[in-house]
Amino acid sequence: MQTQISTAELNDCLPALHRFALQLTRNQDRACDLVQDSVERALRKAHLFDGSNLRSWLFTICRRVFLNQIRSEKARGVAVEMDDAPQSRLSSAQTQEQTMHFNDVVDAFQKLPVNDRVILSLVVIEGMKYEEAAEMLDVPVGTVRSRLSRARNRLMTMTEGENEAEEGTNLAAVV
Amino acid sequence: MAKVVEFVTRLDIDALADDQLAEEREDAVRRHLQTDGGALEDLVKMDMLNAALQALKPAIYRDRALRETVEKLLRRRAA
């Protein structure tokens, strides 16, 4: 079986993967364990990687491993030190909240103004460089970055249930 | 000697999350993250959001008009 993941690429992704794991677990030790488990799983399943976006693939694996851990912990109960108990409860509540957050993202994304959806699709989903997106949309790089920032702000605000998108949704105007 | 203050903006944080931070900004941003918990929290949020969008790509592209728009732009780049 031939792996399609290079060590250098994997190393580049590790800091972001660790931050992601930390956000999921809210615990430094558990985050390290989660990263370890995720990387092990990724290497075992390297033949399934389509070669397009390693970071995205690792994040997906990380989330699945985490959810599996939560499910098995729920099934067998988790032994924790008394000092850890409050944090553990907090972590569990935040995990449920986070799962709901993921479910809300698509709905919120669809409510974004067209320019926001396009710029997020090009840069975040398709992995395009800011310069490439700027050239494609015929705008300065600074405009791409500020649009992207506004788009993320809107999306986060909407997923937090604080606001609604107000602008139009005419995709034809973009191209 | 005058002290040089390096400003780190939200756009720097976004760029780091997108893996598109200019090399010459990396040191300043990483130093900033070590001292500003809010900036680190923003970075984690950006990472989470990016990961969610990437993982949800199939669901997001069920929006046919968006998918076709993006495909059109990508074809334009390839041409």
Interface residues (C-beta under 8 A of the other chain):
Chain A: D12 A16 R19 F20 L22 Q23 N53 R55 S56 F59 T60 R63 Q98 H101 F102 V105 V106 F109 Q110 R117 V118 L120 S121 L122 V123 V124 I125 E126 M128 K129 Y130 E132 E135 M136 L137 R145 S146 L148 S149 R152 L155 M156 L171 V174 V175
Chain B: R10 L11 D14 A15 A17 D18 D19 Q20 L43 V44 K45 M46 D47 M48 L49 N50 A51 A52 L53 Q54 A55 L56 K57 A59 I60 D63 A65 L66 E68 T69 V70 K72 L73 L74 R76 R77
